[in-house]
Amino acid sequence: MMNNVSETLYPKSWKKPPFIKRSWLRWSIIIGSILYLIAALLSMDINIQRVLEGLPRGQRFIESFFPPNFSDNRGVVWEGILESIWMAIISTVVGVALSIPIGLGAARNLAPLWVYMTCRFIIAGSRTFPEIILAIFAVKLFGFGPFAGFIALSLGTIGFFAKLLAEDIENSSPAQAEAVKATGANWFQWINYAIQPQVMPRMIGLSVYRLDINFRESAVVGIVGGGGIGATLNTAFSRYEFDTAAAILLIIIAIVMVLEYASSHLRKWVQ
Amino acid sequence: MLKLENLTKRYNTGDLALQGIDLSIPGGQVLALIGPSGAGKSTLIRCINRLVEPTNGSAILNEVNLTKLSSRALRKSRRKMGMIFQEYALVERLTVMENVLSGRLGYVGFWKSFFRKFPKRDVNEAFRLLDRVGLLEMADKRADELSGGQRQRVGICRALIQDPDLLLVDEPTASLDPKTSRQIMRLINELCQERGLTAIINIHDVLLAQMFSQRIVGLALGNIVYDGSPEGLTPEVLTKIYGEEDWSATIEKVDDEYEEA
């Protein structure tokens, strides 16, 4: 019978082939990682005593935040918020504007190799340093104040925006690009007609997202002297005005939530 | 009108896609290029407008050797070669009108095109072409709102508004149903007759190639293995192009029973 033949010929069980084919390598990676995790945990030296002592301190700390003091007697909170908002807006606009040529140059399907390498180097440089390190440099160069914060945030924006723009361009449809090229369009027309429409919605969404990040980061760069609400927050802490600090934190949270809500709506709308 | 001499393409991977193609096409001829996948059909037409750089040989369009042109002169020559693509290759987020007008990019300056301020004649011609293919009221729709057949019509308008001498057509019906395929092929054919255009049409479908072209060139592994009339496609010829298969049903003469919808 045909049936009998096929039953004897074909195996009845099947297993998905493992991701790492060599079994000795697979097992040494698994066992090695488990051993390392155990060793790392043991070497951390968690002192239960100190954790228990810290908990009531944390409680007192949080209690001193309440009730938050929104009175803003010296007007510094309002001033700091406004400064942070314009720092965030200007650094996003400038950062995005600088990112566009760098992002175009960092897309392998548009740029020759040497341009590509240069632009990727700029992006890697910007991404190596977190905003707070950039802010420390900028404060050393240009002195205390929002200008230093603006420089730091603009540079930070380049690493973020140019990289994502370049990746989006590299993922764009080559067929659409080819079709526009075939009409005899020049390079700028080609970018404007074939590439820009494909990457625009994502770029708008990312700009708003970056505005959100820059606003939050403006609170951080202020702590090292970059101006904005961070400076106000830092002053409040050093004067032990924890109720004012709490008010500032709540305002930051509120603004970030508004930006988040706005950006998700905007992204849906441009798709 | 178009003359290919020893046109050769070797890809970086080492694959020899075209092995010295010699082909001469008189003005006004509609030529169908058939052959199995990987025979070099797409490479051949892309070597003419240099979307793919040929490794060797020359392509001469109206006495101009395209393979020798500087990039500026090449852009100028590309204006005279309209191209129609597989999967339409419209810029999906642009409007139908922008897609059609993008065929004029080689003729207008950057800022004019940036602000979508095309010359009145171009805009007028775009509307006329859209009307000719039955899409006049779609001008302001986004390209990705259209059906497959409609998109390919827009692709045809984009190629024709270039005012080309030569049409390079790459698998125009690859993603269309049989009826729409015939309509599109008939449209391309009619437009070529109206304007006296020369066309090279890459096509998988042997029947469509026979129905809508005056000359058939069969390509296999980068070589021309057949060059002759549509009637000359015998089972032996098809075997030479595609390999061993039962061809009796493929070359039956079909009646042109589909009417323009």
Interface residues (C-beta under 8 A of the other chain):
Chain A: S173 A175 Q176 E178 A179 V180 K181 A182 T183 G184 A185 N186 F188 Q189 W190 N192 Y193 A194 P197 Q198 M200 P201
Chain B: N49 L51 R75 K76 S77 R78 R79 M81 M83 F85 Q86 E87 A89 L90 V91 E92 R93 L94 E98 S102 G103 R104 L105 G106 Y107 F110 S113 F114 G155 R158 Q162 L168
